[in-house]
Structure formats: C-alpha cells, structure tokens
Amino acid sequence: MLSEQVQPPSPHHSKSSSGVCHSSPSHATELPPAFFAVRPSHRELPHGLDAHLLPRHVAIIMDGNSRWADTRGLSCAAGHEAGAKSLKEIVRLSCEWGLAALTVFAFSTENWHRGQVEISILMQLFQNVLTEEVDTLVKENIEVRVIGDTQRFPLPLQSLIHKVQQKTANNTGLKFTVAASYSGRYDIVQACQRVAANVQQGKLNPKDITERHLEDQLGTSWIGDIRNPDLLIRTSGEQRLSNFLLWQLAYTELFFMDVMWPDVDEVHYANALLYFQRRHRRYGRRPGVSAP
Amino acid sequence: MGLTTRSIARLSCWRLLQVVYVWITCCVGFVSYLRRFFCVPASHSVKKLPRHLALLVDSEDVVLHVSKVIMLLQQLAQLGLRHVSLYDAKGVIEGDYNASKRGVCHKLLTWLPSTHTYTRLLVPTEMMTWLYCTDRLVFCGGNHGKPYSADVAARVLRRRLRNFCQLLAGDESLNQGINDTCLTPCERKDCLLVELLCLQDGKLAIVEAARNICLKSLQSSASSNLREDDIDTSLKEIGGIGPDPDLLLLFSSSRCLQGYPPWRLRLTEIQ
C-alpha cells in the first residue's frame, strides 16, 4: 500500500504553496531517506492532497466524545465507542495517504479526576479495542507505542499494551503513538529524571546537558527524526494544548476544528491536511528566506 | 408691528436652537460610531480579563512596527490588564536593549509617556534579569548568555523588585506579593507588567533548570523522584515570573508557537 520508492522533489519543484519549508531548528536540515521511502508514488491522492506536501507526523487531540453523546441523548460510553470508530478510520487513512507518524491524545493525567464509572468504561474500551485490533495492526504494518504513566492502568491492560507493542515492534509502516495517562509536563519531568539518573551514574556532566539529551528521553523519542509533529489537529472547537506534547509542539502548525471527534471523517481529515499544505511553513522566517 | 417683530425674532432663535441641537446630536452620534471601531472598550465592558495575556509576534514585525506594538500595550494597559508577556522568537525586543541603546527596546520605551520624574530604574548587565519602568509599565527580561548563579540572581531580583515598588509610590504596602518563595509581579493597581520573552526562555530554560537540578542533586548526593513542582521552582529561580498565560494571541501569519516557553502553555487558550 505504501512502499514504492520515491525520488525527493527537485529544488525547483513548485506547487501551489511555494515557500513551504519543512525544516526547523528541531529537525534535521535535510529530510531523512525514510521520509521518501514511505511516501506513495506519483499516484493521485483524493481531495486535492499532494503526497509531497503532506505532514510527516500528525498529532491529534481527540476531543468531544462526551459532548457528542450529550447532544444525542446517549451515554458517555456510546460517545467513547463512536470516538474509537473515528480513530480506526483516521489510522486507516493515515496509512493509505502515506503519513509516517500519527500521535493521538487518548487519555490525559487530568482525566483521572473524572468519575470512576467513566474511567472504568474507558479502561474497558482501551482493552477491547486493543484486543480486537492487534491483528489488523500487525497486518497493516503499523508500529504501536503507548506513552504516558501506564503504571496507573489496571494490570491486565498493562499486559495487553506490552503484548501489542511487542507484536508490532518489527513493523516498518506508520508509527502510531497513543498518549494515555499522559501529560506534556509529566513527559518533560520524566525526561529530566532520566537525564538526572545518567548524571548520578557519571555518564553525563550536568554542564553538558543539552536540548537533545532531554529530547532523547521524551516519550516520542522512539519515532526518530520526525518525533516532533508537523501538524496538530484538535476537534470540538477548543483551542488549547491541554498539556499535550508541550515540548514537541514548539514549531507545529496548529489546526482547530469545531466538529466533535466522533463526527470526524475522511473529508474533515483531508481538510486539515490541505490546510497544512497551503500554509507557508516558515518557523518564524519570512517566505522565501532560507534557513540559516 | 413690534409684537410681530418680537415673534419673528423668537421664532428664529427657536429654529436656530433646534438646528444647533440637531448638529450637536449628529456630532455625538458620529463620534460614538467612530469610537466603536477605533477605540478599545472601557474596562468595565470587558467582563473577564485574563490574569496573564501573552502576545506572540514575528521578530521582523517588531522591528518594522514598533509603534503598533506600543499602541497595543497602551490599549491593554487601559483595559486594565496587569500582566502581559511579549514573545518574539529571536528576542529582538529584549536582546537589542542589552546590545545597544538604539535597539528596538529602547525605541519602544522612549515612545511611552512618562509623567513621573524617574523613568529609568536600572539596567544591570551583571545580573540575570533587568528591570525598566515608566510610570505605568514595568519591563523585565533576561540577560541571556551571562554566567550566573540562580540563587544570587533570585536574591538580587527580589531586592530590585522591592526597591522598584518603593520608588513607584513610596508605599511599603507594594511589597506585598514579593516574598522569599516566589517572584510575583508588582501589585500596584495601575501597573502593567510586561514580560519580554524569547526562544531562550523556552526549551533552553528547561535545559538550564535540568542542569541546576542535577547540580544540586550531585552536591547533596541524594537522588529523589522529580516532580513538576521541582521543575517549576527551578524555572522560577532562573527568571520565569508570574502565572502561566491564560490567553496567547498569535500575531503571526504562521499559526505555530515558534518556541514559546512550552512549560507555561499547559492550559493556555490560543487564538
């Protein structure tokens, strides 16, 4: 589905959004070979999407399940189940359209303050979805990681997460990260903790600590060169990060949409990717000004 | 005949008064119409002000449109805001002041009206953080690149803030809020604190906080589980002051955060 080798675009390759820049201080200045290896060939993508101008790594805050259920007079369980269906569709589309990485915010540390009933429903839903989808994930060549404070999950769910990660570890397609019991600040704290441990063990001098040392210890470090998302999508109309990937979103294009997560479909997703295509990706520079 | 003349005169006066009345009403109406579009609404008409408003501007725009930045800050002060942070990735506003008095920051500050006898408090170069004030605005920023000790810098900053508040009004009560455990903006009611931020206040500040934590743990030979409060405290010691922004306004054609201090954006509304 993905894997035809594509040549990098020539420097004078021009599309509607000229001046689009995919480099940033946080990224390698040249696109890694893997970027091209997983891109579709010159086949057309739907909705006017351009394979060469898609974001490599998309992050999504899947918000609005409960409000979606409230407006329909349904239970919150129904809202979360509908949200799970949307997620499956978005993962399928991400694979089909050739994205390299997808990171979704499934459950935050703040969500632990919700009612016990809803938490139980969510834990059961995670378990059901992982159990049902593990074979599909293996078949679709998707590598899965769950990041966050998973020690707080019930033990059966922790075991299942470990099993899914092991089974998909050798997959080479979409790198799919599920942030669960996660907070951006927690991610930074645990990265500092690991760096401090290295210092205690004499492996690192405190004066030599750099941004890279911390980045290599964040939850998203496993994604490699494209660990920082190019595009963040948040649904339900809220316009904040809610403690998601605080470090990683420094240069990410932000896209907020009013639709509730269970209502997100192919068209909504394509619109978000088209928005990214049309934006000038400058990281603070003027269009046409090359990186230093 | 005399009666007719007087009647005609009275009628003319009455007509004249009517015309003047209509003219005044039209003028007032026209001015009100204009105010709606060009004036900031009075603070009592804005029901809820953010405790801390953050503004992100492109560095190039700051250089080209200093007067607009100043106008915006003045309008925000009129609205009653107490704490505004102004971020540009390259630190044009902040850095230029240290490099040259003809820099953007100097231009920005000389445009501001000053009705008090003092307009400058200090610009220390050996200290971690500097303060600059007019009668209405307090600017503070980092002096990046200089070696410093976090403890010393924090003590100096607290002393400077106390001195500054005393200078403002000779009022000891303004020391409220400035204590030994945290650095908080001046509590003066008509004072707007403008925090100048740049890229180095973002991830690099977290790196610096991590270094300090590691140094302390090596000195104490104790290892303990880090918590958010530890990072928070360490960041405050190296210059981060005030609460996290409630609202971040992006004045940029690119809809991204350009490295705005990530630790402070946990629950910030972004527009």
Boltz contact constraints between the chains, C-beta under 6 A:
constraints:
  - contact:
      token1: [A, 185]
      token2: [B, 228]
      max_distance: 6.0
  - contact:
      token1: [A, 189]
      token2: [B, 226]
      max_distance: 6.0
  - contact:
      token1: [A, 189]
      token2: [B, 228]
      max_distance: 6.0
  - contact:
      token1: [A, 189]
      token2: [B, 231]
      max_distance: 6.0
  - contact:
      token1: [A, 192]
      token2: [B, 210]
      max_distance: 6.0
  - contact:
      token1: [A, 192]
      token2: [B, 226]
      max_distance: 6.0
  - contact:
      token1: [A, 193]
      token2: [B, 226]
      max_distance: 6.0
  - contact:
      token1: [A, 195]
      token2: [B, 210]
      max_distance: 6.0
  - contact:
      token1: [A, 196]
      token2: [B, 214]
      max_distance: 6.0
  - contact:
      token1: [A, 196]
      token2: [B, 217]
      max_distance: 6.0
  - contact:
      token1: [A, 199]
      token2: [B, 214]
      max_distance: 6.0
  - contact:
      token1: [A, 200]
      token2: [B, 223]
      max_distance: 6.0
  - contact:
      token1: [A, 206]
      token2: [B, 211]
      max_distance: 6.0
  - contact:
      token1: [A, 206]
      token2: [B, 214]
      max_distance: 6.0
  - contact:
      token1: [A, 206]
      token2: [B, 215]
      max_distance: 6.0
  - contact:
      token1: [A, 209]
      token2: [B, 207]
      max_distance: 6.0
  - contact:
      token1: [A, 209]
      token2: [B, 210]
      max_distance: 6.0
  - contact:
      token1: [A, 209]
      token2: [B, 211]
      max_distance: 6.0
  - contact:
      token1: [A, 211]
      token2: [B, 203]
      max_distance: 6.0
  - contact:
      token1: [A, 211]
      token2: [B, 207]
      max_distance: 6.0
  - contact:
      token1: [A, 239]
      token2: [B, 269]
      max_distance: 6.0
  - contact:
      token1: [A, 239]
      token2: [B, 270]
      max_distance: 6.0
  - contact:
      token1: [A, 240]
      token2: [B, 268]
      max_distance: 6.0
  - contact:
      token1: [A, 240]
      token2: [B, 269]
      max_distance: 6.0
  - contact:
      token1: [A, 240]
      token2: [B, 270]
      max_distance: 6.0
  - contact:
      token1: [A, 241]
      token2: [B, 265]
      max_distance: 6.0
  - contact:
      token1: [A, 243]
      token2: [B, 266]
      max_distance: 6.0
  - contact:
      token1: [A, 246]
      token2: [B, 262]
      max_distance: 6.0
  - contact:
      token1: [A, 246]
      token2: [B, 265]
      max_distance: 6.0
  - contact:
      token1: [A, 247]
      token2: [B, 262]
      max_distance: 6.0
  - contact:
      token1: [A, 250]
      token2: [B, 257]
      max_distance: 6.0
  - contact:
      token1: [A, 250]
      token2: [B, 259]
      max_distance: 6.0
  - contact:
      token1: [A, 251]
      token2: [B, 256]
      max_distance: 6.0
  - contact:
      token1: [A, 252]
      token2: [B, 256]
      max_distance: 6.0
  - contact:
      token1: [A, 253]
      token2: [B, 255]
      max_distance: 6.0
  - contact:
      token1: [A, 253]
      token2: [B, 256]
      max_distance: 6.0
  - contact:
      token1: [A, 254]
      token2: [B, 255]
      max_distance: 6.0
  - contact:
      token1: [A, 282]
      token2: [B, 254]
      max_distance: 6.0
  - contact:
      token1: [A, 284]
      token2: [B, 89]
      max_distance: 6.0
  - contact:
      token1: [A, 284]
      token2: [B, 258]
      max_distance: 6.0
